[in-house]
Amino acid sequence: MILQLNDKLRIRGTETCWQLERLRKIKGEPTWKPYKYFATVDSALHSAAQRELRIYPTQTLTEAFEAVSHLTQKYAQIFDDVGRHQKEAA
């Protein structure tokens, strides 16, 4: 399973773990490279959301609250989609 978070970040399931991957250019070719590994999809999504929140470009408290709201909605939708896929596979 691959969960696309944005155009440069995704979570990919393997036989042994969930990988947080970044899109990199290697010799001019776009290539997905893992940089963190997780035992559960929940922990991978939580880490990705925390990372995105830490680097979100805000300058004011109002912007920070808007960022939290936006990211909460985005990741809640991803969690819902993962749950739906898991039910369909069962």
Beta strands, then each sheet from edge to edge (+ up, - down):
strand 1: 2-6
strand 2: 9-13
strand 3: 18-26
strand 4: 29-38
sheet 1: 1+ 2- 3+ 4-
end
